[in-house]
Amino acid sequence: MSQIGVESAFEVLVRARELERKGKHVIHLEIGEPDFPTPAHIVEAAKRALDEGYTHYGPTQGLPELRESVARYVSITRDIRVGPQHVAIVPGGKPIIFFPMLALIESGDEVIYPNPGFPIYESMIRFSGGVPVPIPLIEDRGFSFDLDLLRKRLSSKTKLMVLNSPQNPTGGVIPPEDIRAIADLVRDRDLMVLSDEIYSRIYYGEPPVSIANLPGMLEKTIILDGFSKTYAMTGWRMGYGVMPEWLVDAVNKLMVNSNSCTATFTQRAGIAAIDGPQQPVNAMVAEFRRRRDAFCAGLNQVPGIRCALPGGAFYAFANITGTGIGSKELADRMLYEGGVSCLNGGAFGKFGEGYIRFSYANSYENLMLAVERIKTVAASGLAVGTG
């Protein structure tokens, strides 16, 4: 158990809620959760499914009709050819991190992953007996991999590589030329790629490229996606993986030993999400873009802070080295002095030090108020540092 880490967003949320109970007004920019309601047609589909009796066990791999919808959707959006036999439906996205790692990693195997990155990657690598091999994300490359270092870190012990684009915590999108370069580096190696594409629909420029689309990579890639971010369904706990059939078999074994199956009525809602109207998704992304532009512009007016415009997801990863204050200290000051709940970049790995992650999944008005509070806290911190 000592090998298992935690997700800092939930820890900070607890502290923020405690301050609120004491009467302090807190703006929540810590949790990675869309602040939009689940679209009405999806909710109605779940209600209808309950009335129709979808309240019992379903197939471990997922309802055939949902797997067919997912296979069709993934084939179209990634320009690849997969069928329902390649799809595993699971309760949330994290099982598609956990189960493939348990299935693939032997003691001492090396796993390359992005740093800063989602903390669960390193946690599950260690728990599975693997050796974490972090690759720093470079700010002036749009928070893409340091390709020279990646080339050096690949070895005969590398059995898995984790990609995440659009990325948490940076909001970075791996450029197509970098995806091609990464594919060229790993295509002929005995390893698998876990491509975490949970933010695949939340982007502000050209659509992100999936490495599964490139020659020779489909049979080496595990695509992780789901419903939480795209359809504002975080509490529904439903995700999926698309992978070679032999690995689906392993995931099914782990599923039946842990969860039995994903709730059937939520899967019926998943069909409505994928096959139904997409306008709510488009409207949500458009609003995220508006917030991103205004919030990042505001952060760039704060002395000592600079923030690159993220290409996807709903996170601003602000460089705070100019303040002269450490990431954790400044994040704590923002919470306790300014009432802005955010995350220390170091919580996402050692290469996240010097940054703070803000989730702009909050109202435009709250984000503008947060900018003013951040200015006040940063100014007081700088004054202390120079005094």
C-alpha positions as CSV (number, residue, x, y, z in Angstrom):
1,M,0.0,0.0,0.0
2,S,3.0,2.3,0.5
3,Q,3.4,2.3,-3.3
4,I,0.0,3.9,-3.9
5,G,-0.3,7.7,-4.2
6,V,-3.3,9.9,-4.1
7,E,-4.9,12.6,-6.3
8,S,-4.1,16.0,-4.8
9,A,-7.2,17.7,-6.2
10,F,-9.4,15.8,-3.8
11,E,-7.2,16.6,-0.8
12,V,-7.2,20.3,-1.6
13,L,-11.0,20.2,-2.2
14,V,-11.4,18.9,1.4
15,R,-9.4,21.8,2.8
16,A,-11.3,24.3,0.7
17,R,-14.7,22.8,1.9
18,E,-13.4,23.1,5.5
19,L,-12.7,26.8,5.0
20,E,-16.2,27.3,3.5
21,R,-17.7,25.7,6.6
22,K,-15.9,28.3,8.6
23,G,-17.5,31.1,6.5
24,K,-14.8,31.9,4.0
25,H,-15.8,32.4,0.3
26,V,-13.7,30.1,-1.9
27,I,-13.5,30.0,-5.7
28,H,-12.9,26.4,-6.7
29,L,-10.3,26.1,-9.4
30,E,-8.8,22.8,-8.1
31,I,-11.1,20.0,-9.3
32,G,-10.9,18.7,-12.8
33,E,-14.7,18.5,-13.4
34,P,-16.9,20.3,-16.0
35,D,-19.3,22.7,-14.2
36,F,-22.0,22.0,-16.8
37,P,-25.0,19.8,-16.2
38,T,-25.2,16.4,-17.9
39,P,-27.1,17.1,-21.1
40,A,-30.9,16.5,-20.6
41,H,-31.2,13.8,-23.3
42,I,-28.6,11.7,-21.5
43,V,-30.4,12.0,-18.2
44,E,-33.6,11.1,-19.8
45,A,-32.1,8.0,-21.4
46,A,-30.9,6.9,-17.9
47,K,-34.4,7.4,-16.4
48,R,-35.9,5.5,-19.3
49,A,-33.4,2.7,-18.8
50,L,-34.4,2.4,-15.1
51,D,-38.0,2.2,-16.1
52,E,-37.2,-0.5,-18.7
53,G,-35.5,-2.7,-16.1
54,Y,-31.8,-2.0,-16.7
55,T,-31.1,-2.5,-13.0
56,H,-29.4,-5.9,-13.1
57,Y,-26.0,-7.4,-14.0
58,G,-24.8,-6.9,-17.6
59,P,-21.9,-8.4,-19.5
60,T,-18.5,-7.8,-17.9
61,Q,-17.1,-6.3,-21.1
62,G,-20.1,-4.0,-21.5
63,L,-23.4,-4.0,-23.3
64,P,-22.9,-5.1,-26.9
65,E,-24.9,-2.1,-28.2
66,L,-22.7,0.4,-26.3
67,R,-19.5,-1.3,-27.4
68,E,-20.8,-1.1,-31.0
69,S,-21.5,2.7,-30.6
70,V,-18.0,3.2,-29.0
71,A,-16.3,1.3,-31.8
72,R,-18.1,3.3,-34.5
73,Y,-17.4,6.6,-32.8
74,V,-13.7,5.8,-32.2
75,S,-13.3,4.5,-35.7
76,I,-14.7,7.8,-37.1
77,T,-12.9,10.2,-34.8
78,R,-9.5,8.6,-35.0
79,D,-9.8,7.4,-38.6
80,I,-9.0,3.8,-37.6
81,R,-10.9,0.5,-37.9
82,V,-11.9,-1.1,-34.6
83,G,-14.9,-3.3,-33.7
84,P,-16.9,-3.9,-30.5
85,Q,-14.6,-6.8,-29.8
86,H,-11.8,-4.3,-29.1
87,V,-13.9,-2.3,-26.6
88,A,-14.0,-2.7,-22.8
89,I,-16.6,-0.7,-20.8
90,V,-15.4,0.1,-17.3
91,P,-16.6,2.2,-14.3
92,G,-14.6,5.4,-15.0
93,G,-11.4,6.1,-16.9
94,K,-9.0,5.0,-14.2
95,P,-9.5,1.2,-14.7
96,I,-8.0,1.6,-18.2
97,I,-4.9,2.9,-16.5
98,F,-4.9,0.3,-13.7
99,F,-6.0,-2.9,-15.4
100,P,-3.7,-2.8,-18.4
101,M,-0.7,-1.9,-16.1
102,L,-1.5,-4.9,-13.9
103,A,-1.8,-7.1,-17.0
104,L,1.3,-5.9,-18.8
105,I,4.0,-4.9,-16.2
106,E,6.3,-7.4,-14.6
107,S,8.5,-6.5,-11.7
108,G,11.4,-4.2,-12.9
109,D,9.7,-3.3,-16.2
110,E,10.2,0.4,-17.1
111,V,7.2,2.6,-17.9
112,I,7.7,6.0,-19.6
113,Y,5.1,8.7,-18.6
114,P,4.7,12.5,-18.8
115,N,5.9,14.7,-16.0
116,P,4.1,16.8,-14.9
117,G,1.3,14.4,-15.4
118,F,-1.8,12.8,-13.9
119,P,-0.6,11.5,-10.5
120,I,-2.3,8.1,-10.9
121,Y,0.1,7.1,-13.7
122,E,3.1,7.0,-11.3
123,S,1.0,5.5,-8.5
124,M,-0.2,2.6,-10.6
125,I,3.3,2.0,-12.2
126,R,4.8,1.6,-8.7
127,F,1.9,-0.5,-7.4
128,S,2.2,-2.8,-10.4
129,G,5.9,-3.4,-9.7
130,G,7.2,-1.2,-12.5
131,V,9.9,1.4,-12.6
132,P,8.5,4.9,-13.4
133,V,10.6,6.7,-16.0
134,P,9.4,10.4,-16.2
135,I,9.9,12.4,-19.3
136,P,9.6,16.2,-18.7
137,L,7.1,18.2,-20.7
138,I,8.6,21.3,-22.2
139,E,6.7,24.6,-21.9
140,D,8.1,26.1,-25.1
141,R,7.1,23.0,-27.0
142,G,3.5,23.4,-26.0
143,F,4.1,21.0,-23.1
144,S,5.1,18.1,-25.4
145,F,7.7,15.5,-24.6
146,D,11.4,16.3,-24.6
147,L,12.0,14.0,-27.6
148,D,15.8,13.9,-27.2
149,L,15.4,12.7,-23.6
150,L,12.7,10.2,-24.7
151,R,15.1,8.7,-27.2
152,K,17.7,8.3,-24.5
153,R,15.3,6.9,-21.9
154,L,13.9,4.1,-24.2
155,S,15.5,0.8,-23.3
156,S,15.0,-2.9,-23.6
157,K,13.2,-2.7,-20.3
158,T,10.6,-0.3,-21.5
159,K,7.3,-2.2,-21.7
160,L,4.8,0.7,-21.7
161,M,4.7,4.3,-22.6
162,V,1.9,6.7,-21.4
163,L,0.8,9.6,-23.6
164,N,-1.8,12.1,-22.6
165,S,-3.1,14.7,-25.1
166,P,-4.8,17.0,-24.5
167,Q,-3.0,16.9,-21.2
168,N,-3.6,17.2,-17.5
169,P,-2.3,19.3,-15.8
170,T,-0.8,21.5,-18.6
171,G,-3.6,21.6,-21.2
172,G,-1.0,20.9,-23.8
173,V,-1.7,19.1,-27.0
174,I,1.1,17.0,-28.5
175,P,1.8,18.4,-32.0
176,P,1.2,16.0,-35.0
177,E,4.9,16.0,-35.9
178,D,5.8,14.9,-32.3
179,I,3.2,12.1,-32.4
180,R,4.8,10.9,-35.6
181,A,8.3,11.1,-34.1
182,I,7.2,9.1,-31.0
183,A,5.6,6.5,-33.2
184,D,8.8,6.2,-35.2
185,L,10.7,5.7,-32.0
186,V,8.5,2.9,-30.6
187,R,7.0,1.2,-33.6
188,D,9.6,-1.6,-33.7
189,R,10.0,-2.0,-30.0
190,D,8.4,-4.6,-27.7
191,L,6.2,-2.2,-25.8
192,M,2.6,-0.9,-25.6
193,V,1.4,2.7,-25.6
194,L,-1.4,3.8,-23.3
195,S,-2.9,6.8,-25.0
196,D,-5.0,8.7,-22.5
197,E,-7.4,10.6,-24.7
198,I,-10.0,11.5,-22.0
199,Y,-10.0,15.1,-23.1
200,S,-10.2,14.2,-26.8
201,R,-13.2,16.5,-27.5
202,I,-12.0,19.5,-25.5
203,Y,-9.5,21.3,-27.8
204,Y,-9.3,24.8,-29.3
205,G,-7.3,24.3,-32.5
206,E,-6.8,21.4,-34.8
207,P,-8.1,18.1,-33.5
208,P,-5.5,16.1,-31.4
209,V,-3.9,13.2,-33.3
210,S,-4.2,9.8,-31.8
211,I,-1.0,7.7,-32.1
212,A,-3.3,4.7,-32.9
213,N,-3.9,6.3,-36.3
214,L,-0.3,6.0,-37.5
215,P,1.0,3.0,-39.4
216,G,1.8,-0.1,-37.3
217,M,0.5,1.5,-34.1
218,L,-3.1,0.4,-33.7
219,E,-2.1,-3.1,-32.5
220,K,0.3,-1.5,-30.0
221,T,-2.0,1.1,-28.6
222,I,-4.6,1.2,-25.7
223,I,-6.9,4.2,-26.2
224,L,-8.4,5.5,-23.0
225,D,-11.5,7.6,-23.3
226,G,-14.9,8.0,-21.6
227,F,-17.9,10.2,-20.8
228,S,-16.8,12.2,-17.7
229,K,-15.2,15.2,-19.4
230,T,-16.9,15.3,-22.8
231,Y,-20.5,14.9,-21.5
232,A,-20.1,16.4,-18.0
233,M,-20.7,12.9,-16.5
234,T,-18.0,12.7,-13.8
235,G,-20.3,11.2,-11.2
236,W,-21.7,8.5,-13.6
237,R,-18.4,6.6,-13.5
238,M,-18.2,5.3,-17.0
239,G,-15.2,5.0,-19.3
240,Y,-13.8,2.7,-21.9
241,G,-10.7,1.3,-23.4
242,V,-10.0,0.3,-27.0
243,M,-7.2,-2.2,-27.4
244,P,-6.2,-5.5,-29.0
245,E,-8.5,-8.4,-28.3
246,W,-5.9,-10.3,-26.3
247,L,-5.6,-7.4,-23.8
248,V,-9.4,-7.0,-23.7
249,D,-9.5,-10.6,-22.4
250,A,-7.1,-9.6,-19.6
251,V,-9.1,-6.5,-18.7
252,N,-12.3,-8.6,-18.6
253,K,-10.6,-11.0,-16.1
254,L,-9.7,-8.0,-13.8
255,M,-13.1,-6.5,-14.2
256,V,-15.0,-9.7,-13.2
257,N,-12.7,-10.0,-10.2
258,S,-13.3,-6.5,-9.0
259,N,-16.4,-4.8,-10.4
260,S,-18.4,-7.6,-12.1
261,C,-19.7,-5.1,-14.6
262,T,-20.4,-1.4,-15.2
263,A,-23.9,-0.3,-14.2
264,T,-26.3,-1.1,-17.1
265,F,-28.6,1.9,-16.9
266,T,-25.6,4.2,-17.1
267,Q,-24.4,2.3,-20.2
268,R,-27.8,3.0,-21.9
269,A,-27.2,6.7,-21.1
270,G,-23.8,6.3,-22.7
271,I,-25.4,5.2,-26.0
272,A,-27.5,8.3,-25.9
273,A,-24.4,10.4,-25.3
274,I,-22.4,9.1,-28.2
275,D,-25.3,8.7,-30.7
276,G,-27.4,11.6,-29.7
277,P,-27.1,15.4,-30.2
278,Q,-23.6,16.8,-29.8
279,Q,-24.6,20.5,-29.6
280,P,-24.2,20.5,-25.7
281,V,-20.6,19.4,-26.1
282,N,-19.9,22.0,-28.7
283,A,-21.5,24.7,-26.6
284,M,-19.5,23.6,-23.5
285,V,-16.2,23.7,-25.4
286,A,-17.0,27.1,-26.9
287,E,-17.6,28.5,-23.3
288,F,-14.4,26.9,-22.1
289,R,-12.6,28.7,-24.9
290,R,-14.1,32.0,-23.8
291,R,-13.0,31.4,-20.2
292,R,-9.6,30.2,-21.2
293,D,-8.9,33.3,-23.3
294,A,-10.0,35.7,-20.5
295,F,-8.5,33.9,-17.6
296,C,-5.1,33.3,-19.2
297,A,-5.0,37.0,-20.3
298,G,-5.8,38.0,-16.7
299,L,-3.0,35.7,-15.3
300,N,-0.5,37.2,-17.7
301,Q,-1.2,40.6,-16.1
302,V,-0.1,39.4,-12.7
303,P,3.5,40.3,-11.9
304,G,5.7,37.3,-11.7
305,I,3.2,35.0,-13.4
306,R,3.1,33.9,-17.1
307,C,0.6,31.5,-18.6
308,A,0.8,29.9,-22.0
309,L,-2.5,29.5,-23.8
310,P,-3.5,25.8,-23.4
311,G,-4.5,23.9,-26.5
312,G,-7.0,21.6,-24.9
313,A,-8.7,20.4,-21.7
314,F,-9.8,23.0,-19.2
315,Y,-6.6,23.7,-17.2
316,A,-4.3,26.7,-17.1
317,F,-0.7,25.7,-16.1
318,A,0.8,29.0,-14.9
319,N,4.5,29.5,-14.6
320,I,5.0,31.3,-11.2
321,T,8.8,31.3,-11.0
322,G,8.9,35.0,-11.4
323,T,7.2,35.5,-8.0
324,G,10.1,34.0,-6.2
325,I,7.7,31.8,-4.2
326,G,7.5,28.0,-4.3
327,S,4.5,26.4,-5.9
328,K,3.1,24.8,-2.8
329,E,3.6,27.9,-0.7
330,L,1.9,30.2,-3.3
331,A,-1.0,27.7,-3.8
332,D,-1.5,27.6,0.0
333,R,-1.5,31.4,0.1
334,M,-4.0,31.6,-2.7
335,L,-6.3,29.3,-0.8
336,Y,-6.0,30.7,2.8
337,E,-5.4,34.3,2.0
338,G,-7.1,34.8,-1.3
339,G,-9.9,32.2,-1.2
340,V,-8.8,30.7,-4.6
341,S,-8.4,26.9,-4.4
342,C,-5.8,25.7,-6.9
343,L,-3.1,23.0,-7.2
344,N,0.6,23.1,-6.6
345,G,2.3,22.0,-9.9
346,G,4.7,19.9,-7.9
347,A,1.8,17.6,-7.0
348,F,2.0,16.4,-10.6
349,G,5.6,15.5,-10.5
350,K,9.0,17.1,-9.9
351,F,8.9,18.9,-13.3
352,G,5.7,20.6,-12.2
353,E,7.5,22.6,-9.6
354,G,7.4,26.3,-10.5
355,Y,3.8,26.0,-11.8
356,I,0.3,26.2,-10.5
357,R,-2.7,24.4,-12.1
358,F,-6.0,26.3,-12.3
359,S,-9.1,24.6,-13.6
360,Y,-11.2,27.1,-15.5
361,A,-14.3,24.9,-15.1
362,N,-16.0,27.6,-13.2
363,S,-18.1,30.6,-14.2
364,Y,-16.6,33.5,-16.2
365,E,-17.5,35.8,-13.3
366,N,-15.8,33.7,-10.7
367,L,-12.7,33.4,-12.9
368,M,-12.4,37.2,-13.3
369,L,-12.9,37.5,-9.5
370,A,-10.2,34.9,-9.0
371,V,-7.8,36.9,-11.2
372,E,-8.2,39.9,-8.9
373,R,-7.6,37.8,-5.8
374,I,-4.5,36.2,-7.4
375,K,-3.1,39.7,-8.1
376,T,-3.6,40.7,-4.5
377,V,-1.9,37.5,-3.1
378,A,0.9,37.6,-5.6
379,A,1.6,41.3,-4.9
380,S,1.7,40.7,-1.1
381,G,4.0,37.7,-1.7
382,L,6.4,39.7,-3.8
383,A,6.4,42.5,-1.3
384,V,7.3,40.1,1.5
385,G,10.0,38.5,-0.7
386,T,11.6,41.9,-1.5
387,G,11.2,43.4,1.9
